[in-house]
Amino acid sequence: MPRYFFHINANGRHTADEIGVNLNSPNDVRDAVSWTLPAIAMEEKQRGHRSYIASVRDERGQVVYTATLTFTDTWH
């Protein structure tokens, strides 16, 4: 089973994944990122424009998937 490493940039704060996770397929990678980025956004206390980027690497260190979530909220 392939191992993937999820590196997250949340509003300029970078977190590198040194452990990784075993996933069955590329679709599982996309599903994991699709759950992870919104969960991080929900936990943040920051308001206004926010950006979350996931860069997923394989065991060789090659970037195999990238996703970006941008959230902007404004009171009127």
PyMOL Python script that loads the backbone (N, CA, C, O; Angstrom):
from pymol import cmd

cmd.read_pdbstr("""\
ATOM      1  N   MET A   1       0.860  -1.178   0.000  1.00  0.00           N
ATOM      2  CA  MET A   1       0.000   0.000   0.000  1.00  0.00           C
ATOM      3  C   MET A   1       0.904   1.238   0.000  1.00  0.00           C
ATOM      4  O   MET A   1       1.822   1.332   0.814  1.00  0.00           O
ATOM      5  N   PRO A   2       0.651   2.182  -0.902  1.00  0.00           N
ATOM      6  CA  PRO A   2       1.494   3.380  -0.983  1.00  0.00           C
ATOM      7  C   PRO A   2       1.341   4.284   0.245  1.00  0.00           C
ATOM      8  O   PRO A   2       0.271   4.369   0.848  1.00  0.00           O
ATOM      9  N   ARG A   3       2.435   4.950   0.591  1.00  0.00           N
ATOM     10  CA  ARG A   3       2.438   5.906   1.706  1.00  0.00           C
ATOM     11  C   ARG A   3       2.482   7.307   1.126  1.00  0.00           C
ATOM     12  O   ARG A   3       3.253   7.591   0.209  1.00  0.00           O
ATOM     13  N   TYR A   4       1.633   8.192   1.681  1.00  0.00           N
ATOM     14  CA  TYR A   4       1.547   9.581   1.234  1.00  0.00           C
ATOM     15  C   TYR A   4       1.819  10.509   2.413  1.00  0.00           C
ATOM     16  O   TYR A   4       1.498  10.202   3.561  1.00  0.00           O
ATOM     17  N   PHE A   5       2.414  11.645   2.096  1.00  0.00           N
ATOM     18  CA  PHE A   5       2.786  12.640   3.105  1.00  0.00           C
ATOM     19  C   PHE A   5       2.051  13.942   2.790  1.00  0.00           C
ATOM     20  O   PHE A   5       2.172  14.490   1.694  1.00  0.00           O
ATOM     21  N   PHE A   6       1.286  14.427   3.773  1.00  0.00           N
ATOM     22  CA  PHE A   6       0.437  15.596   3.599  1.00  0.00           C
ATOM     23  C   PHE A   6       1.107  16.818   4.224  1.00  0.00           C
ATOM     24  O   PHE A   6       1.229  16.912   5.445  1.00  0.00           O
ATOM     25  N   HIS A   7       1.533  17.736   3.391  1.00  0.00           N
ATOM     26  CA  HIS A   7       2.137  18.980   3.856  1.00  0.00           C
ATOM     27  C   HIS A   7       1.064  20.065   3.727  1.00  0.00           C
ATOM     28  O   HIS A   7       0.483  20.256   2.659  1.00  0.00           O
ATOM     29  N   ILE A   8       0.816  20.766   4.826  1.00  0.00           N
ATOM     30  CA  ILE A   8      -0.279  21.736   4.877  1.00  0.00           C
ATOM     31  C   ILE A   8       0.270  23.139   5.117  1.00  0.00           C
ATOM     32  O   ILE A   8       1.116  23.354   5.985  1.00  0.00           O
ATOM     33  N   ASN A   9      -0.226  24.078   4.334  1.00  0.00           N
ATOM     34  CA  ASN A   9       0.059  25.492   4.557  1.00  0.00           C
ATOM     35  C   ASN A   9      -1.268  26.146   4.908  1.00  0.00           C
ATOM     36  O   ASN A   9      -2.171  26.221   4.075  1.00  0.00           O
ATOM     37  N   ALA A  10      -1.383  26.616   6.136  1.00  0.00           N
ATOM     38  CA  ALA A  10      -2.606  27.256   6.610  1.00  0.00           C
ATOM     39  C   ALA A  10      -2.292  28.709   6.915  1.00  0.00           C
ATOM     40  O   ALA A  10      -1.746  29.032   7.970  1.00  0.00           O
ATOM     41  N   ASN A  11      -2.643  29.584   5.977  1.00  0.00           N
ATOM     42  CA  ASN A  11      -2.443  31.021   6.160  1.00  0.00           C
ATOM     43  C   ASN A  11      -0.981  31.360   6.445  1.00  0.00           C
ATOM     44  O   ASN A  11      -0.682  32.183   7.310  1.00  0.00           O
ATOM     45  N   GLY A  12      -0.082  30.722   5.714  1.00  0.00           N
ATOM     46  CA  GLY A  12       1.336  31.025   5.863  1.00  0.00           C
ATOM     47  C   GLY A  12       2.060  30.178   6.892  1.00  0.00           C
ATOM     48  O   GLY A  12       3.282  30.269   7.012  1.00  0.00           O
ATOM     49  N   ARG A  13       1.341  29.365   7.628  1.00  0.00           N
ATOM     50  CA  ARG A  13       1.968  28.459   8.612  1.00  0.00           C
ATOM     51  C   ARG A  13       2.076  27.074   7.990  1.00  0.00           C
ATOM     52  O   ARG A  13       1.068  26.443   7.671  1.00  0.00           O
ATOM     53  N   HIS A  14       3.299  26.614   7.823  1.00  0.00           N
ATOM     54  CA  HIS A  14       3.535  25.346   7.151  1.00  0.00           C
ATOM     55  C   HIS A  14       3.715  24.214   8.162  1.00  0.00           C
ATOM     56  O   HIS A  14       4.433  24.355   9.151  1.00  0.00           O
ATOM     57  N   THR A  15       3.052  23.097   7.894  1.00  0.00           N
ATOM     58  CA  THR A  15       3.215  21.891   8.694  1.00  0.00           C
ATOM     59  C   THR A  15       3.646  20.772   7.764  1.00  0.00           C
ATOM     60  O   THR A  15       2.936  20.435   6.816  1.00  0.00           O
ATOM     61  N   ALA A  16       4.815  20.194   8.035  1.00  0.00           N
ATOM     62  CA  ALA A  16       5.332  19.098   7.214  1.00  0.00           C
ATOM     63  C   ALA A  16       4.992  17.758   7.859  1.00  0.00           C
ATOM     64  O   ALA A  16       5.150  17.578   9.067  1.00  0.00           O
ATOM     65  N   ASP A  17       4.533  16.842   7.054  1.00  0.00           N
ATOM     66  CA  ASP A  17       4.187  15.494   7.503  1.00  0.00           C
ATOM     67  C   ASP A  17       5.412  14.601   7.342  1.00  0.00           C
ATOM     68  O   ASP A  17       5.822  14.303   6.221  1.00  0.00           O
ATOM     69  N   GLU A  18       5.986  14.181   8.439  1.00  0.00           N
ATOM     70  CA  GLU A  18       7.175  13.326   8.408  1.00  0.00           C
ATOM     71  C   GLU A  18       6.826  11.846   8.573  1.00  0.00           C
ATOM     72  O   GLU A  18       7.683  10.984   8.378  1.00  0.00           O
ATOM     73  N   ILE A  19       5.575  11.547   8.928  1.00  0.00           N
ATOM     74  CA  ILE A  19       5.168  10.171   9.194  1.00  0.00           C
ATOM     75  C   ILE A  19       4.442   9.562   7.989  1.00  0.00           C
ATOM     76  O   ILE A  19       4.737   8.436   7.587  1.00  0.00           O
ATOM     77  N   GLY A  20       3.508  10.298   7.424  1.00  0.00           N
ATOM     78  CA  GLY A  20       2.744   9.807   6.282  1.00  0.00           C
ATOM     79  C   GLY A  20       1.627   8.876   6.693  1.00  0.00           C
ATOM     80  O   GLY A  20       1.474   8.518   7.861  1.00  0.00           O
ATOM     81  N   VAL A  21       0.849   8.493   5.688  1.00  0.00           N
ATOM     82  CA  VAL A  21      -0.279   7.592   5.903  1.00  0.00           C
ATOM     83  C   VAL A  21      -0.395   6.678   4.683  1.00  0.00           C
ATOM     84  O   VAL A  21      -0.188   7.114   3.551  1.00  0.00           O
ATOM     85  N   ASN A  22      -0.722   5.427   4.921  1.00  0.00           N
ATOM     86  CA  ASN A  22      -0.934   4.475   3.836  1.00  0.00           C
ATOM     87  C   ASN A  22      -2.359   4.611   3.315  1.00  0.00           C
ATOM     88  O   ASN A  22      -3.323   4.575   4.079  1.00  0.00           O
ATOM     89  N   LEU A  23      -2.472   4.768   2.000  1.00  0.00           N
ATOM     90  CA  LEU A  23      -3.783   4.866   1.366  1.00  0.00           C
ATOM     91  C   LEU A  23      -3.808   3.966   0.141  1.00  0.00           C
ATOM     92  O   LEU A  23      -2.779   3.738  -0.495  1.00  0.00           O
ATOM     93  N   ASN A  24      -4.981   3.461  -0.181  1.00  0.00           N
ATOM     94  CA  ASN A  24      -5.129   2.489  -1.264  1.00  0.00           C
ATOM     95  C   ASN A  24      -5.015   3.066  -2.665  1.00  0.00           C
ATOM     96  O   ASN A  24      -4.505   2.404  -3.569  1.00  0.00           O
ATOM     97  N   SER A  25      -5.487   4.302  -2.855  1.00  0.00           N
ATOM     98  CA  SER A  25      -5.577   4.817  -4.218  1.00  0.00           C
ATOM     99  C   SER A  25      -5.466   6.342  -4.242  1.00  0.00           C
ATOM    100  O   SER A  25      -5.578   6.994  -3.204  1.00  0.00           O
ATOM    101  N   PRO A  26      -5.245   6.904  -5.429  1.00  0.00           N
ATOM    102  CA  PRO A  26      -5.255   8.363  -5.560  1.00  0.00           C
ATOM    103  C   PRO A  26      -6.586   8.981  -5.127  1.00  0.00           C
ATOM    104  O   PRO A  26      -6.609  10.091  -4.596  1.00  0.00           O
ATOM    105  N   ASN A  27      -7.687   8.272  -5.350  1.00  0.00           N
ATOM    106  CA  ASN A  27      -8.988   8.790  -4.903  1.00  0.00           C
ATOM    107  C   ASN A  27      -9.045   8.914  -3.389  1.00  0.00           C
ATOM    108  O   ASN A  27      -9.678   9.832  -2.867  1.00  0.00           O
ATOM    109  N   ASP A  28      -8.390   8.000  -2.675  1.00  0.00           N
ATOM    110  CA  ASP A  28      -8.333   8.087  -1.216  1.00  0.00           C
ATOM    111  C   ASP A  28      -7.532   9.304  -0.774  1.00  0.00           C
ATOM    112  O   ASP A  28      -7.844   9.917   0.247  1.00  0.00           O
ATOM    113  N   VAL A  29      -6.494   9.659  -1.544  1.00  0.00           N
ATOM    114  CA  VAL A  29      -5.709  10.871  -1.254  1.00  0.00           C
ATOM    115  C   VAL A  29      -6.611  12.088  -1.386  1.00  0.00           C
ATOM    116  O   VAL A  29      -6.650  12.935  -0.493  1.00  0.00           O
ATOM    117  N   ARG A  30      -7.334  12.177  -2.493  1.00  0.00           N
ATOM    118  CA  ARG A  30      -8.232  13.318  -2.715  1.00  0.00           C
ATOM    119  C   ARG A  30      -9.304  13.392  -1.641  1.00  0.00           C
ATOM    120  O   ARG A  30      -9.612  14.478  -1.150  1.00  0.00           O
ATOM    121  N   ASP A  31      -9.875  12.259  -1.270  1.00  0.00           N
ATOM    122  CA  ASP A  31     -10.899  12.253  -0.219  1.00  0.00           C
ATOM    123  C   ASP A  31     -10.328  12.750   1.108  1.00  0.00           C
ATOM    124  O   ASP A  31     -10.974  13.524   1.814  1.00  0.00           O
ATOM    125  N   ALA A  32      -9.116  12.302   1.444  1.00  0.00           N
ATOM    126  CA  ALA A  32      -8.494  12.724   2.708  1.00  0.00           C
ATOM    127  C   ALA A  32      -8.265  14.229   2.726  1.00  0.00           C
ATOM    128  O   ALA A  32      -8.532  14.884   3.734  1.00  0.00           O
ATOM    129  N   VAL A  33      -7.780  14.775   1.637  1.00  0.00           N
ATOM    130  CA  VAL A  33      -7.548  16.221   1.562  1.00  0.00           C
ATOM    131  C   VAL A  33      -8.877  16.976   1.603  1.00  0.00           C
ATOM    132  O   VAL A  33      -8.978  18.029   2.233  1.00  0.00           O
ATOM    133  N   SER A  34      -9.889  16.439   0.932  1.00  0.00           N
ATOM    134  CA  SER A  34     -11.203  17.093   0.894  1.00  0.00           C
ATOM    135  C   SER A  34     -11.847  17.192   2.270  1.00  0.00           C
ATOM    136  O   SER A  34     -12.670  18.078   2.503  1.00  0.00           O
ATOM    137  N   TRP A  35     -11.488  16.301   3.179  1.00  0.00           N
ATOM    138  CA  TRP A  35     -11.969  16.370   4.555  1.00  0.00           C
ATOM    139  C   TRP A  35     -11.046  17.212   5.427  1.00  0.00           C
ATOM    140  O   TRP A  35     -11.510  17.914   6.326  1.00  0.00           O
ATOM    141  N   THR A  36      -9.744  17.146   5.166  1.00  0.00           N
ATOM    142  CA  THR A  36      -8.755  17.780   6.029  1.00  0.00           C
ATOM    143  C   THR A  36      -8.780  19.299   5.940  1.00  0.00           C
ATOM    144  O   THR A  36      -8.827  19.973   6.969  1.00  0.00           O
ATOM    145  N   LEU A  37      -8.749  19.853   4.725  1.00  0.00           N
ATOM    146  CA  LEU A  37      -8.674  21.318   4.604  1.00  0.00           C
ATOM    147  C   LEU A  37      -9.881  22.022   5.224  1.00  0.00           C
ATOM    148  O   LEU A  37      -9.679  22.980   5.969  1.00  0.00           O
ATOM    149  N   PRO A  38     -11.118  21.609   4.964  1.00  0.00           N
ATOM    150  CA  PRO A  38     -12.246  22.267   5.638  1.00  0.00           C
ATOM    151  C   PRO A  38     -12.211  22.104   7.162  1.00  0.00           C
ATOM    152  O   PRO A  38     -12.610  23.011   7.891  1.00  0.00           O
ATOM    153  N   ALA A  39     -11.737  20.956   7.640  1.00  0.00           N
ATOM    154  CA  ALA A  39     -11.653  20.750   9.091  1.00  0.00           C
ATOM    155  C   ALA A  39     -10.677  21.734   9.719  1.00  0.00           C
ATOM    156  O   ALA A  39     -10.943  22.274  10.793  1.00  0.00           O
ATOM    157  N   ILE A  40      -9.553  21.971   9.060  1.00  0.00           N
ATOM    158  CA  ILE A  40      -8.582  22.946   9.564  1.00  0.00           C
ATOM    159  C   ILE A  40      -9.206  24.336   9.550  1.00  0.00           C
ATOM    160  O   ILE A  40      -9.059  25.092  10.510  1.00  0.00           O
ATOM    161  N   ALA A  41      -9.892  24.675   8.480  1.00  0.00           N
ATOM    162  CA  ALA A  41     -10.533  25.997   8.372  1.00  0.00           C
ATOM    163  C   ALA A  41     -11.559  26.212   9.473  1.00  0.00           C
ATOM    164  O   ALA A  41     -11.672  27.315  10.009  1.00  0.00           O
ATOM    165  N   MET A  42     -12.304  25.176   9.812  1.00  0.00           N
ATOM    166  CA  MET A  42     -13.323  25.297  10.855  1.00  0.00           C
ATOM    167  C   MET A  42     -12.718  25.505  12.235  1.00  0.00           C
ATOM    168  O   MET A  42     -13.343  26.130  13.092  1.00  0.00           O
ATOM    169  N   GLU A  43     -11.521  24.999  12.464  1.00  0.00           N
ATOM    170  CA  GLU A  43     -10.881  25.104  13.775  1.00  0.00           C
ATOM    171  C   GLU A  43     -10.169  26.437  13.991  1.00  0.00           C
ATOM    172  O   GLU A  43      -9.904  26.830  15.127  1.00  0.00           O
ATOM    173  N   GLU A  44      -9.865  27.119  12.907  1.00  0.00           N
ATOM    174  CA  GLU A  44      -9.132  28.387  13.021  1.00  0.00           C
ATOM    175  C   GLU A  44     -10.041  29.477  13.585  1.00  0.00           C
ATOM    176  O   GLU A  44     -11.234  29.530  13.286  1.00  0.00           O
ATOM    177  N   LYS A  45      -9.466  30.326  14.389  1.00  0.00           N
ATOM    178  CA  LYS A  45     -10.222  31.445  14.959  1.00  0.00           C
ATOM    179  C   LYS A  45     -10.103  32.698  14.102  1.00  0.00           C
ATOM    180  O   LYS A  45     -10.817  33.675  14.328  1.00  0.00           O
ATOM    181  N   GLN A  46      -9.220  32.676  13.135  1.00  0.00           N
ATOM    182  CA  GLN A  46      -8.987  33.821  12.263  1.00  0.00           C
ATOM    183  C   GLN A  46     -10.213  34.075  11.392  1.00  0.00           C
ATOM    184  O   GLN A  46     -10.908  33.138  11.000  1.00  0.00           O
ATOM    185  N   ARG A  47     -10.468  35.319  11.098  1.00  0.00           N
ATOM    186  CA  ARG A  47     -11.582  35.696  10.234  1.00  0.00           C
ATOM    187  C   ARG A  47     -11.032  36.465   9.042  1.00  0.00           C
ATOM    188  O   ARG A  47      -9.853  36.816   9.006  1.00  0.00           O
ATOM    189  N   GLY A  48     -11.892  36.722   8.074  1.00  0.00           N
ATOM    190  CA  GLY A  48     -11.465  37.420   6.869  1.00  0.00           C
ATOM    191  C   GLY A  48     -10.974  36.428   5.828  1.00  0.00           C
ATOM    192  O   GLY A  48     -11.453  35.296   5.767  1.00  0.00           O
ATOM    193  N   HIS A  49     -10.025  36.850   5.012  1.00  0.00           N
ATOM    194  CA  HIS A  49      -9.503  36.001   3.940  1.00  0.00           C
ATOM    195  C   HIS A  49      -8.544  34.955   4.505  1.00  0.00           C
ATOM    196  O   HIS A  49      -7.598  35.283   5.221  1.00  0.00           O
ATOM    197  N   ARG A  50      -8.802  33.702   4.173  1.00  0.00           N
ATOM    198  CA  ARG A  50      -7.944  32.607   4.632  1.00  0.00           C
ATOM    199  C   ARG A  50      -7.670  31.665   3.470  1.00  0.00           C
ATOM    200  O   ARG A  50      -8.516  31.470   2.598  1.00  0.00           O
ATOM    201  N   SER A  51      -6.478  31.086   3.472  1.00  0.00           N
ATOM    202  CA  SER A  51      -6.091  30.174   2.408  1.00  0.00           C
ATOM    203  C   SER A  51      -5.418  28.944   2.998  1.00  0.00           C
ATOM    204  O   SER A  51      -4.560  29.051   3.875  1.00  0.00           O
ATOM    205  N   TYR A  52      -5.816  27.777   2.507  1.00  0.00           N
ATOM    206  CA  TYR A  52      -5.293  26.509   2.983  1.00  0.00           C
ATOM    207  C   TYR A  52      -4.837  25.688   1.778  1.00  0.00           C
ATOM    208  O   TYR A  52      -5.597  25.498   0.828  1.00  0.00           O
ATOM    209  N   ILE A  53      -3.614  25.211   1.818  1.00  0.00           N
ATOM    210  CA  ILE A  53      -3.054  24.463   0.702  1.00  0.00           C
ATOM    211  C   ILE A  53      -2.518  23.130   1.216  1.00  0.00           C
ATOM    212  O   ILE A  53      -1.783  23.081   2.202  1.00  0.00           O
ATOM    213  N   ALA A  54      -2.894  22.062   0.541  1.00  0.00           N
ATOM    214  CA  ALA A  54      -2.343  20.738   0.835  1.00  0.00           C
ATOM    215  C   ALA A  54      -1.487  20.316  -0.349  1.00  0.00           C
ATOM    216  O   ALA A  54      -1.920  20.357  -1.501  1.00  0.00           O
ATOM    217  N   SER A  55      -0.283  19.917  -0.043  1.00  0.00           N
ATOM    218  CA  SER A  55       0.625  19.376  -1.048  1.00  0.00           C
ATOM    219  C   SER A  55       0.956  17.958  -0.608  1.00  0.00           C
ATOM    220  O   SER A  55       1.554  17.756   0.449  1.00  0.00           O
ATOM    221  N   VAL A  56       0.573  16.984  -1.411  1.00  0.00           N
ATOM    222  CA  VAL A  56       0.742  15.581  -1.034  1.00  0.00           C
ATOM    223  C   VAL A  56       1.888  14.991  -1.841  1.00  0.00           C
ATOM    224  O   VAL A  56       1.936  15.097  -3.066  1.00  0.00           O
ATOM    225  N   ARG A  57       2.815  14.360  -1.109  1.00  0.00           N
ATOM    226  CA  ARG A  57       3.976  13.731  -1.751  1.00  0.00           C
ATOM    227  C   ARG A  57       3.893  12.216  -1.589  1.00  0.00           C
ATOM    228  O   ARG A  57       3.322  11.700  -0.628  1.00  0.00           O
ATOM    229  N   ASP A  58       4.483  11.525  -2.558  1.00  0.00           N
ATOM    230  CA  ASP A  58       4.556  10.071  -2.461  1.00  0.00           C
ATOM    231  C   ASP A  58       5.842   9.673  -1.740  1.00  0.00           C
ATOM    232  O   ASP A  58       6.575  10.530  -1.247  1.00  0.00           O
ATOM    233  N   GLU A  59       6.105   8.396  -1.684  1.00  0.00           N
ATOM    234  CA  GLU A  59       7.278   7.883  -0.969  1.00  0.00           C
ATOM    235  C   GLU A  59       8.601   8.324  -1.591  1.00  0.00           C
ATOM    236  O   GLU A  59       9.630   8.323  -0.916  1.00  0.00           O
ATOM    237  N   ARG A  60       8.585   8.696  -2.852  1.00  0.00           N
ATOM    238  CA  ARG A  60       9.798   9.182  -3.527  1.00  0.00           C
ATOM    239  C   ARG A  60      10.018  10.677  -3.304  1.00  0.00           C
ATOM    240  O   ARG A  60      11.047  11.225  -3.700  1.00  0.00           O
ATOM    241  N   GLY A  61       9.039  11.338  -2.665  1.00  0.00           N
ATOM    242  CA  GLY A  61       9.145  12.774  -2.430  1.00  0.00           C
ATOM    243  C   GLY A  61       8.560  13.619  -3.541  1.00  0.00           C
ATOM    244  O   GLY A  61       8.681  14.844  -3.516  1.00  0.00           O
ATOM    245  N   GLN A  62       7.927  12.984  -4.518  1.00  0.00           N
ATOM    246  CA  GLN A  62       7.318  13.697  -5.629  1.00  0.00           C
ATOM    247  C   GLN A  62       5.929  14.209  -5.239  1.00  0.00           C
ATOM    248  O   GLN A  62       5.141  13.479  -4.639  1.00  0.00           O
ATOM    249  N   VAL A  63       5.638  15.453  -5.579  1.00  0.00           N
ATOM    250  CA  VAL A  63       4.292  15.978  -5.343  1.00  0.00           C
ATOM    251  C   VAL A  63       3.353  15.288  -6.321  1.00  0.00           C
ATOM    252  O   VAL A  63       3.553  15.344  -7.534  1.00  0.00           O
ATOM    253  N   VAL A  64       2.328  14.637  -5.781  1.00  0.00           N
ATOM    254  CA  VAL A  64       1.374  13.906  -6.616  1.00  0.00           C
ATOM    255  C   VAL A  64      -0.016  14.537  -6.614  1.00  0.00           C
ATOM    256  O   VAL A  64      -0.852  14.209  -7.456  1.00  0.00           O
ATOM    257  N   TYR A  65      -0.261  15.442  -5.668  1.00  0.00           N
ATOM    258  CA  TYR A  65      -1.586  16.063  -5.583  1.00  0.00           C
ATOM    259  C   TYR A  65      -1.477  17.366  -4.811  1.00  0.00           C
ATOM    260  O   TYR A  65      -0.777  17.446  -3.801  1.00  0.00           O
ATOM    261  N   THR A  66      -2.172  18.378  -5.292  1.00  0.00           N
ATOM    262  CA  THR A  66      -2.225  19.668  -4.606  1.00  0.00           C
ATOM    263  C   THR A  66      -3.675  20.148  -4.611  1.00  0.00           C
ATOM    264  O   THR A  66      -4.379  20.014  -5.612  1.00  0.00           O
ATOM    265  N   ALA A  67      -4.108  20.700  -3.496  1.00  0.00           N
ATOM    266  CA  ALA A  67      -5.453  21.268  -3.405  1.00  0.00           C
ATOM    267  C   ALA A  67      -5.387  22.559  -2.603  1.00  0.00           C
ATOM    268  O   ALA A  67      -4.574  22.696  -1.689  1.00  0.00           O
ATOM    269  N   THR A  68      -6.248  23.497  -2.953  1.00  0.00           N
ATOM    270  CA  THR A  68      -6.309  24.786  -2.265  1.00  0.00           C
ATOM    271  C   THR A  68      -7.753  25.072  -1.867  1.00  0.00           C
ATOM    272  O   THR A  68      -8.679  24.883  -2.657  1.00  0.00           O
ATOM    273  N   LEU A  69      -7.928  25.526  -0.641  1.00  0.00           N
ATOM    274  CA  LEU A  69      -9.218  25.975  -0.153  1.00  0.00           C
ATOM    275  C   LEU A  69      -9.058  27.432   0.247  1.00  0.00           C
ATOM    276  O   LEU A  69      -8.211  27.763   1.078  1.00  0.00           O
ATOM    277  N   THR A  70      -9.865  28.300  -0.338  1.00  0.00           N
ATOM    278  CA  THR A  70      -9.830  29.722   0.009  1.00  0.00           C
ATOM    279  C   THR A  70     -11.177  30.082   0.621  1.00  0.00           C
ATOM    280  O   THR A  70     -12.234  29.728   0.100  1.00  0.00           O
ATOM    281  N   PHE A  71     -11.109  30.793   1.736  1.00  0.00           N
ATOM    282  CA  PHE A  71     -12.321  31.177   2.445  1.00  0.00           C
ATOM    283  C   PHE A  71     -12.235  32.653   2.765  1.00  0.00           C
ATOM    284  O   PHE A  71     -11.247  33.118   3.332  1.00  0.00           O
ATOM    285  N   THR A  72     -13.268  33.387   2.401  1.00  0.00           N
ATOM    286  CA  THR A  72     -13.340  34.802   2.710  1.00  0.00           C
ATOM    287  C   THR A  72     -14.701  35.096   3.319  1.00  0.00           C
ATOM    288  O   THR A  72     -15.732  34.733   2.752  1.00  0.00           O
ATOM    289  N   ASP A  73     -14.705  35.758   4.477  1.00  0.00           N
ATOM    290  CA  ASP A  73     -15.974  36.159   5.055  1.00  0.00           C
ATOM    291  C   ASP A  73     -15.916  37.645   5.419  1.00  0.00           C
ATOM    292  O   ASP A  73     -14.887  38.166   5.849  1.00  0.00           O
ATOM    293  N   THR A  74     -17.058  38.303   5.230  1.00  0.00           N
ATOM    294  CA  THR A  74     -17.154  39.735   5.481  1.00  0.00           C
ATOM    295  C   THR A  74     -18.544  40.054   6.030  1.00  0.00           C
ATOM    296  O   THR A  74     -19.552  39.598   5.489  1.00  0.00           O
ATOM    297  N   TRP A  75     -18.589  40.830   7.092  1.00  0.00           N
ATOM    298  CA  TRP A  75     -19.878  41.329   7.596  1.00  0.00           C
ATOM    299  C   TRP A  75     -20.261  42.574   6.829  1.00  0.00           C
ATOM    300  O   TRP A  75     -19.402  43.399   6.517  1.00  0.00           O
ATOM    301  N   HIS A  76     -21.558  42.724   6.517  1.00  0.00           N
ATOM    302  CA  HIS A  76     -22.057  43.921   5.803  1.00  0.00           C
ATOM    303  C   HIS A  76     -23.129  44.579   6.638  1.00  0.00           C
ATOM    304  O   HIS A  76     -23.687  45.599   6.234  1.00  0.00           O
TER     305      HIS A  76
END
""", "prot")
cmd.dss("prot")
cmd.show_as("cartoon", "prot")
cmd.util.cbc("prot")
cmd.orient("prot")
